[in-house]
Amino acid sequence: MESGIMNWRLSDYYIYWLMCDILMKGFCIILFLTMTTRLLSQDFEVLTTGDTLTIRALNITSDPFQFGDNPLRYLEKFNPESSFLAFENNHVENKIDTTFTLTIGKDNFKVTKWEEDENGLLSAEVTTNKFKTKHGIQIGMKKNEVMEKLSKYKLKSIPGQLILEDMEIDEQLVLRFSADRLIKITFLGYYD
């Protein structure tokens, strides 16, 4: 009779353990689905590290200064000082690409040209108010004016540096402030 009680108790422990295992797995699955759904449905994320605030979003850096499909042609109308560097294409054998460095006053741009009418902005350093970002941000603006331009991201404050970073392409638009004023916009584009 004791062995029957002992077997019954062991089976109770086994059922208890099995129920806990099932509940724990169910909890983990629900947690995983909740986190995945949240990440996939999120349009943007805002991160703070030291004196830098980063906004990560889709297409936040595409065509950053609204130069269009041909930034080289757009910038040439400002009669820039220019130089170029030719180099081998990484993907097509015996093909040469060219990177142009264009200086317009104190502002510098690098544009890579793949074909006659195909080129893209590789990088930029803007320190004058001659150029605006696609968000309407330009040198000399106060932090609160920049926050108004980026109101969809619900920023409460901006530290010394604000980075706009694309979630899919390795591109950044870096806004640097001195005291309350925007003093420099740097674009770091993607190039393969």
DRENPA-3360 file (N, C-alpha, C; in nm, 2 decimals, always signed):
BEGIN
1 = MESGIMNW = +0.08/-0.12/+0.00/+0.00/+0.00/+0.00/+0.09/+0.13/+0.00 ~ +0.19/+0.12/+0.07/+0.28/+0.24/+0.07/+0.34/+0.26/-0.07 ~ +0.37/+0.15/-0.14/+0.43/+0.17/-0.27/+0.33/+0.24/-0.36 ~ +0.20/+0.22/-0.35/+0.10/+0.28/-0.43/+0.09/+0.43/-0.40 ~ +0.10/+0.47/-0.27/+0.10/+0.61/-0.23/+0.23/+0.68/-0.28 ~ +0.34/+0.60/-0.27/+0.47/+0.66/-0.32/+0.46/+0.68/-0.47 ~ +0.41/+0.59/-0.55/+0.39/+0.60/-0.69/+0.30/+0.72/-0.73 ~ +0.19/+0.73/-0.65/+0.10/+0.84/-0.67/+0.16/+0.97/-0.65;
9 = RLSDYYIY = +0.25/+0.99/-0.55/+0.31/+1.11/-0.52/+0.42/+1.14/-0.63 ~ +0.49/+1.04/-0.67/+0.59/+1.06/-0.78/+0.52/+1.11/-0.91 ~ +0.40/+1.05/-0.94/+0.33/+1.09/-1.06/+0.28/+1.23/-1.04 ~ +0.24/+1.27/-0.92/+0.19/+1.41/-0.89/+0.31/+1.51/-0.92 ~ +0.43/+1.47/-0.88/+0.55/+1.56/-0.90/+0.57/+1.57/-1.05 ~ +0.56/+1.45/-1.12/+0.59/+1.45/-1.26/+0.48/+1.54/-1.34 ~ +0.36/+1.53/-1.30/+0.25/+1.62/-1.36/+0.28/+1.76/-1.33 ~ +0.31/+1.79/-1.20/+0.34/+1.93/-1.16/+0.46/+1.98/-1.25;
17 = WLMCDILM = +0.57/+1.91/-1.26/+0.68/+1.95/-1.34/+0.64/+1.97/-1.48 ~ +0.56/+1.88/-1.54/+0.52/+1.88/-1.68/+0.43/+2.01/-1.70 ~ +0.35/+2.04/-1.61/+0.26/+2.16/-1.62/+0.35/+2.29/-1.61 ~ +0.45/+2.29/-1.52/+0.54/+2.41/-1.51/+0.62/+2.42/-1.64 ~ +0.66/+2.31/-1.70/+0.74/+2.32/-1.82/+0.65/+2.37/-1.94 ~ +0.53/+2.33/-1.95/+0.44/+2.38/-2.05/+0.41/+2.52/-2.03 ~ +0.38/+2.57/-1.91/+0.35/+2.71/-1.88/+0.48/+2.79/-1.91 ~ +0.59/+2.75/-1.88/+0.71/+2.83/-1.90/+0.74/+2.84/-2.05;
25 = KGFCIILF = +0.72/+2.73/-2.13/+0.74/+2.74/-2.27/+0.64/+2.83/-2.33 ~ +0.51/+2.83/-2.29/+0.41/+2.92/-2.33/+0.44/+3.06/-2.30 ~ +0.49/+3.09/-2.18/+0.53/+3.22/-2.15/+0.64/+3.27/-2.24 ~ +0.74/+3.19/-2.27/+0.85/+3.23/-2.35/+0.80/+3.26/-2.49 ~ +0.71/+3.18/-2.54/+0.65/+3.20/-2.68/+0.58/+3.33/-2.68 ~ +0.49/+3.36/-2.58/+0.42/+3.48/-2.58/+0.51/+3.60/-2.57 ~ +0.61/+3.59/-2.49/+0.71/+3.70/-2.47/+0.78/+3.73/-2.61 ~ +0.83/+3.62/-2.67/+0.89/+3.63/-2.80/+0.80/+3.70/-2.91;
33 = LTMTTRLL = +0.68/+3.65/-2.91/+0.58/+3.71/-3.01/+0.56/+3.86/-2.98 ~ +0.54/+3.89/-2.85/+0.52/+4.03/-2.81/+0.64/+4.12/-2.85 ~ +0.76/+4.08/-2.83/+0.88/+4.16/-2.86/+0.89/+4.17/-3.01 ~ +0.87/+4.06/-3.08/+0.89/+4.06/-3.23/+0.78/+4.15/-3.29 ~ +0.66/+4.14/-3.25/+0.56/+4.23/-3.30/+0.59/+4.38/-3.27 ~ +0.64/+4.40/-3.15/+0.67/+4.54/-3.12/+0.78/+4.60/-3.21 ~ +0.89/+4.52/-3.22/+1.00/+4.56/-3.31/+0.96/+4.58/-3.45 ~ +0.88/+4.49/-3.51/+0.84/+4.50/-3.65/+0.74/+4.61/-3.67;
41 = SQDFEVLT = +0.66/+4.65/-3.58/+0.56/+4.75/-3.60/+0.61/+4.89/-3.56 ~ +0.73/+4.90/-3.50/+0.79/+5.02/-3.46/+0.85/+5.10/-3.58 ~ +0.80/+5.22/-3.60/+0.85/+5.31/-3.71/+0.99/+5.36/-3.68 ~ +1.02/+5.38/-3.55/+1.15/+5.44/-3.52/+1.19/+5.41/-3.38 ~ +1.31/+5.43/-3.34/+1.36/+5.41/-3.20/+1.45/+5.53/-3.17 ~ +1.45/+5.57/-3.05/+1.53/+5.68/-3.00/+1.62/+5.63/-2.89 ~ +1.75/+5.65/-2.91/+1.85/+5.60/-2.81/+1.94/+5.71/-2.76 ~ +1.98/+5.70/-2.63/+2.06/+5.81/-2.58/+2.19/+5.74/-2.52;
49 = TGDTLTIR = +2.31/+5.79/-2.56/+2.43/+5.74/-2.51/+2.52/+5.87/-2.49 ~ +2.55/+5.89/-2.36/+2.63/+6.01/-2.32/+2.57/+6.14/-2.38 ~ +2.65/+6.21/-2.46/+2.60/+6.34/-2.51/+2.55/+6.33/-2.65 ~ +2.50/+6.20/-2.68/+2.45/+6.18/-2.82/+2.31/+6.12/-2.81 ~ +2.22/+6.17/-2.89/+2.08/+6.12/-2.91/+2.08/+6.06/-3.05 ~ +2.03/+5.94/-3.07/+2.02/+5.88/-3.20/+1.88/+5.84/-3.23 ~ +1.83/+5.88/-3.34/+1.70/+5.84/-3.39/+1.72/+5.75/-3.51 ~ +1.67/+5.62/-3.49/+1.69/+5.52/-3.60/+1.55/+5.50/-3.66;
57 = ALNITSDP = +1.54/+5.52/-3.79/+1.42/+5.51/-3.86/+1.44/+5.47/-4.01 ~ +1.34/+5.42/-4.07/+1.35/+5.39/-4.22/+1.35/+5.51/-4.30 ~ +1.44/+5.52/-4.40/+1.45/+5.63/-4.49/+1.47/+5.77/-4.43 ~ +1.52/+5.77/-4.31/+1.55/+5.90/-4.24/+1.67/+5.98/-4.30 ~ +1.75/+5.90/-4.37/+1.87/+5.96/-4.43/+1.87/+5.96/-4.59 ~ +1.77/+5.90/-4.65/+1.77/+5.90/-4.80/+1.76/+6.04/-4.86 ~ +1.84/+6.06/-4.96/+1.84/+6.19/-5.02/+1.84/+6.30/-4.92 ~ +1.94/+6.31/-4.83/+1.94/+6.39/-4.71/+1.93/+6.54/-4.74;
65 = FQFGDNPL = +1.98/+6.59/-4.85/+1.97/+6.74/-4.88/+1.87/+6.76/-5.00 ~ +1.80/+6.66/-5.04/+1.70/+6.67/-5.16/+1.77/+6.72/-5.28 ~ +1.89/+6.65/-5.31/+1.96/+6.68/-5.44/+1.90/+6.60/-5.55 ~ +1.81/+6.50/-5.52/+1.75/+6.43/-5.63/+1.83/+6.31/-5.67 ~ +1.80/+6.25/-5.79/+1.86/+6.13/-5.85/+2.00/+6.16/-5.90 ~ +2.04/+6.29/-5.92/+2.17/+6.32/-5.98/+2.23/+6.43/-5.89 ~ +2.29/+6.40/-5.78/+2.35/+6.50/-5.69/+2.46/+6.57/-5.76 ~ +2.54/+6.51/-5.84/+2.65/+6.57/-5.91/+2.60/+6.69/-5.99;
73 = RYLEKFNP = +2.50/+6.66/-6.07/+2.45/+6.77/-6.16/+2.39/+6.88/-6.07 ~ +2.32/+6.85/-5.97/+2.26/+6.95/-5.88/+2.37/+7.04/-5.82 ~ +2.48/+6.98/-5.77/+2.58/+7.06/-5.70/+2.67/+7.13/-5.80 ~ +2.68/+7.09/-5.92/+2.76/+7.16/-6.02/+2.71/+7.30/-6.06 ~ +2.58/+7.32/-6.03/+2.52/+7.45/-6.06/+2.57/+7.56/-5.96 ~ +2.64/+7.52/-5.85/+2.70/+7.61/-5.76/+2.84/+7.65/-5.79 ~ +2.89/+7.60/-5.91/+3.03/+7.62/-5.96/+3.13/+7.59/-5.85 ~ +3.13/+7.46/-5.80/+3.22/+7.42/-5.69/+3.37/+7.41/-5.74;
81 = ESSFLAFE = +3.46/+7.42/-5.64/+3.59/+7.37/-5.67/+3.58/+7.22/-5.66 ~ +3.65/+7.15/-5.76/+3.63/+7.00/-5.76/+3.76/+6.93/-5.79 ~ +3.76/+6.81/-5.74/+3.87/+6.72/-5.77/+3.81/+6.58/-5.78 ~ +3.88/+6.48/-5.84/+3.82/+6.35/-5.85/+3.92/+6.24/-5.83 ~ +3.87/+6.12/-5.80/+3.96/+6.00/-5.78/+3.89/+5.89/-5.86 ~ +3.96/+5.82/-5.95/+3.91/+5.71/-6.02/+3.96/+5.58/-5.95 ~ +3.87/+5.48/-5.95/+3.91/+5.35/-5.89/+3.83/+5.24/-5.95 ~ +3.87/+5.12/-5.93/+3.81/+5.00/-5.99/+3.68/+4.97/-5.91;
89 = NNHVENKI = +3.58/+4.93/-5.99/+3.45/+4.89/-5.93/+3.47/+4.76/-5.86 ~ +3.41/+4.75/-5.74/+3.42/+4.62/-5.66/+3.35/+4.51/-5.72 ~ +3.25/+4.53/-5.80/+3.16/+4.43/-5.84/+3.17/+4.39/-5.99 ~ +3.21/+4.48/-6.07/+3.22/+4.46/-6.22/+3.37/+4.47/-6.26 ~ +3.42/+4.36/-6.32/+3.56/+4.36/-6.36/+3.58/+4.46/-6.48 ~ +3.69/+4.52/-6.47/+3.74/+4.62/-6.58/+3.64/+4.74/-6.59 ~ +3.58/+4.78/-6.48/+3.49/+4.90/-6.47/+3.55/+5.00/-6.37 ~ +3.55/+5.12/-6.41/+3.61/+5.23/-6.33/+3.49/+5.32/-6.28;
97 = DTTFTLTI = +3.49/+5.35/-6.15/+3.40/+5.44/-6.09/+3.48/+5.57/-6.05 ~ +3.41/+5.68/-6.03/+3.48/+5.80/-6.00/+3.41/+5.87/-5.88 ~ +3.50/+5.91/-5.78/+3.44/+5.99/-5.67/+3.49/+6.14/-5.69 ~ +3.39/+6.23/-5.69/+3.42/+6.37/-5.70/+3.41/+6.43/-5.56 ~ +3.51/+6.52/-5.53/+3.50/+6.60/-5.41/+3.47/+6.74/-5.46 ~ +3.36/+6.79/-5.41/+3.31/+6.92/-5.45/+3.31/+7.01/-5.32 ~ +3.37/+7.13/-5.34/+3.37/+7.23/-5.23/+3.30/+7.35/-5.27 ~ +3.20/+7.39/-5.19/+3.12/+7.51/-5.22/+3.13/+7.60/-5.10;
105 = GKDNFKVT = +3.22/+7.70/-5.11/+3.25/+7.78/-4.99/+3.31/+7.69/-4.88 ~ +3.25/+7.68/-4.77/+3.30/+7.60/-4.66/+3.24/+7.46/-4.65 ~ +3.15/+7.43/-4.74/+3.08/+7.30/-4.74/+3.14/+7.21/-4.84 ~ +3.15/+7.08/-4.80/+3.22/+6.98/-4.88/+3.13/+6.86/-4.91 ~ +3.13/+6.81/-5.03/+3.05/+6.69/-5.07/+3.14/+6.59/-5.15 ~ +3.11/+6.47/-5.13/+3.17/+6.36/-5.21/+3.06/+6.29/-5.28 ~ +3.07/+6.28/-5.41/+2.97/+6.21/-5.49/+3.04/+6.10/-5.57 ~ +2.99/+5.98/-5.57/+3.04/+5.87/-5.65/+2.96/+5.85/-5.77;
113 = KWEEDENG = +3.03/+5.84/-5.89/+2.96/+5.83/-6.02/+2.99/+5.69/-6.07 ~ +2.88/+5.62/-6.10/+2.89/+5.48/-6.15/+2.87/+5.48/-6.30 ~ +2.78/+5.55/-6.35/+2.75/+5.56/-6.50/+2.74/+5.71/-6.53 ~ +2.71/+5.74/-6.66/+2.70/+5.88/-6.70/+2.60/+5.96/-6.62 ~ +2.48/+5.91/-6.60/+2.38/+5.98/-6.52/+2.35/+5.91/-6.39 ~ +2.43/+5.82/-6.34/+2.40/+5.75/-6.22/+2.51/+5.79/-6.12 ~ +2.47/+5.85/-6.01/+2.57/+5.89/-5.91/+2.49/+5.91/-5.78 ~ +2.57/+5.91/-5.67/+2.51/+5.92/-5.54/+2.59/+5.99/-5.44;
121 = LLSAEVTT = +2.53/+6.06/-5.34/+2.60/+6.13/-5.24/+2.67/+6.03/-5.15 ~ +2.80/+6.04/-5.13/+2.87/+5.95/-5.05/+2.89/+6.01/-4.91 ~ +2.92/+6.14/-4.91/+2.94/+6.21/-4.78/+2.92/+6.36/-4.79 ~ +2.90/+6.43/-4.68/+2.89/+6.57/-4.68/+2.93/+6.63/-4.55 ~ +2.99/+6.75/-4.55/+3.02/+6.83/-4.43/+2.97/+6.97/-4.46 ~ +2.86/+7.00/-4.39/+2.80/+7.13/-4.41/+2.81/+7.22/-4.29 ~ +2.87/+7.34/-4.31/+2.89/+7.43/-4.19/+2.83/+7.57/-4.22 ~ +2.76/+7.59/-4.33/+2.70/+7.71/-4.37/+2.55/+7.69/-4.38;
129 = NKFKTKHG = +2.47/+7.79/-4.39/+2.32/+7.77/-4.40/+2.28/+7.77/-4.54 ~ +2.37/+7.75/-4.64/+2.33/+7.74/-4.78/+2.25/+7.62/-4.81 ~ +2.26/+7.51/-4.74/+2.19/+7.38/-4.77/+2.11/+7.34/-4.65 ~ +1.99/+7.29/-4.68/+1.89/+7.24/-4.57/+1.88/+7.09/-4.59 ~ +1.86/+7.02/-4.48/+1.83/+6.88/-4.49/+1.69/+6.86/-4.54 ~ +1.65/+6.74/-4.58/+1.52/+6.71/-4.63/+1.41/+6.73/-4.52 ~ +1.46/+6.74/-4.39/+1.37/+6.77/-4.28/+1.35/+6.92/-4.25 ~ +1.42/+7.00/-4.34/+1.41/+7.15/-4.32/+1.51/+7.20/-4.22;
137 = IQIGMKKN = +1.61/+7.12/-4.18/+1.71/+7.16/-4.08/+1.83/+7.23/-4.15 ~ +1.88/+7.34/-4.09/+2.00/+7.40/-4.15/+2.08/+7.46/-4.04 ~ +2.21/+7.49/-4.07/+2.30/+7.55/-3.98/+2.25/+7.68/-3.92 ~ +2.27/+7.70/-3.79/+2.23/+7.82/-3.72/+2.10/+7.80/-3.65 ~ +2.03/+7.69/-3.67/+1.90/+7.67/-3.60/+1.92/+7.64/-3.46 ~ +1.83/+7.68/-3.37/+1.83/+7.65/-3.23/+1.78/+7.51/-3.21 ~ +1.82/+7.45/-3.10/+1.77/+7.31/-3.07/+1.62/+7.29/-3.07 ~ +1.55/+7.39/-3.02/+1.40/+7.38/-3.02/+1.34/+7.39/-3.16;
145 = EVMEKLSK = +1.41/+7.46/-3.25/+1.37/+7.47/-3.39/+1.39/+7.33/-3.46 ~ +1.50/+7.27/-3.43/+1.53/+7.14/-3.48/+1.43/+7.04/-3.43 ~ +1.40/+7.05/-3.30/+1.30/+6.96/-3.24/+1.16/+6.97/-3.31 ~ +1.12/+7.10/-3.34/+1.00/+7.12/-3.42/+1.00/+7.05/-3.55 ~ +1.11/+7.06/-3.62/+1.13/+6.99/-3.75/+1.12/+6.84/-3.74 ~ +1.16/+6.79/-3.63/+1.16/+6.65/-3.61/+1.05/+6.61/-3.51 ~ +0.94/+6.68/-3.51/+0.83/+6.66/-3.41/+0.77/+6.52/-3.41 ~ +0.77/+6.45/-3.52/+0.71/+6.32/-3.52/+0.79/+6.22/-3.43;
153 = YKLKSIPG = +0.91/+6.25/-3.39/+0.99/+6.16/-3.31/+0.98/+6.20/-3.16 ~ +0.89/+6.30/-3.13/+0.86/+6.34/-2.99/+0.98/+6.35/-2.90 ~ +1.08/+6.43/-2.95/+1.20/+6.46/-2.87/+1.17/+6.56/-2.76 ~ +1.22/+6.53/-2.64/+1.21/+6.62/-2.53/+1.32/+6.72/-2.51 ~ +1.44/+6.68/-2.56/+1.56/+6.76/-2.56/+1.66/+6.71/-2.66 ~ +1.76/+6.79/-2.69/+1.87/+6.74/-2.78/+2.00/+6.77/-2.70 ~ +2.08/+6.67/-2.69/+2.22/+6.70/-2.63/+2.31/+6.76/-2.73 ~ +2.44/+6.75/-2.72/+2.54/+6.81/-2.80/+2.54/+6.75/-2.94;
161 = QLILEDME = +2.50/+6.63/-2.96/+2.50/+6.56/-3.09/+2.37/+6.48/-3.11 ~ +2.31/+6.50/-3.23/+2.19/+6.42/-3.27/+2.23/+6.35/-3.40 ~ +2.20/+6.22/-3.40/+2.23/+6.13/-3.51/+2.10/+6.08/-3.57 ~ +2.08/+6.10/-3.70/+1.97/+6.04/-3.77/+2.02/+5.92/-3.84 ~ +1.98/+5.80/-3.81/+2.04/+5.68/-3.87/+1.93/+5.59/-3.93 ~ +1.96/+5.55/-4.06/+1.87/+5.46/-4.13/+1.87/+5.32/-4.07 ~ +1.75/+5.26/-4.05/+1.75/+5.13/-4.00/+1.79/+5.02/-4.09 ~ +1.79/+5.04/-4.22/+1.82/+4.94/-4.32/+1.95/+4.96/-4.39;
169 = IDEQLVLR = +1.99/+5.08/-4.42/+2.11/+5.11/-4.49/+2.21/+5.18/-4.39 ~ +2.33/+5.15/-4.40/+2.43/+5.20/-4.31/+2.46/+5.35/-4.35 ~ +2.37/+5.44/-4.32/+2.38/+5.58/-4.34/+2.34/+5.66/-4.22 ~ +2.41/+5.77/-4.20/+2.39/+5.86/-4.09/+2.39/+6.01/-4.13 ~ +2.31/+6.09/-4.06/+2.31/+6.23/-4.07/+2.34/+6.28/-3.93 ~ +2.46/+6.34/-3.91/+2.50/+6.38/-3.77/+2.49/+6.53/-3.76 ~ +2.41/+6.57/-3.66/+2.39/+6.71/-3.63/+2.47/+6.75/-3.50 ~ +2.56/+6.84/-3.51/+2.64/+6.88/-3.40/+2.61/+7.02/-3.35;
177 = FSADRLIK = +2.59/+7.04/-3.22/+2.55/+7.16/-3.17/+2.66/+7.22/-3.08 ~ +2.67/+7.35/-3.07/+2.75/+7.42/-2.98/+2.66/+7.51/-2.90 ~ +2.65/+7.49/-2.77/+2.55/+7.55/-2.68/+2.41/+7.52/-2.74 ~ +2.34/+7.61/-2.79/+2.20/+7.59/-2.84/+2.19/+7.59/-2.99 ~ +2.30/+7.61/-3.06/+2.30/+7.63/-3.21/+2.36/+7.51/-3.28 ~ +2.30/+7.48/-3.40/+2.35/+7.38/-3.49/+2.47/+7.44/-3.56 ~ +2.58/+7.37/-3.55/+2.70/+7.43/-3.61/+2.76/+7.34/-3.73 ~ +2.72/+7.21/-3.73/+2.77/+7.13/-3.84/+2.68/+7.01/-3.87;
185 = ITFLGYYD = +2.66/+6.98/-4.00/+2.58/+6.87/-4.04/+2.68/+6.78/-4.12 ~ +2.69/+6.65/-4.08/+2.78/+6.56/-4.15/+2.69/+6.44/-4.20 ~ +2.70/+6.41/-4.33/+2.63/+6.30/-4.39/+2.73/+6.19/-4.41 ~ +2.71/+6.07/-4.37/+2.79/+5.95/-4.39/+2.71/+5.85/-4.47 ~ +2.73/+5.85/-4.60/+2.65/+5.76/-4.68/+2.70/+5.62/-4.70 ~ +2.62/+5.54/-4.76/+2.65/+5.40/-4.78/+2.72/+5.38/-4.92 ~ +2.83/+5.31/-4.91/+2.90/+5.27/-5.04/+2.95/+5.13/-5.03 ~ +2.92/+5.05/-5.13/+2.96/+4.91/-5.13/+3.07/+4.89/-5.22;
% end
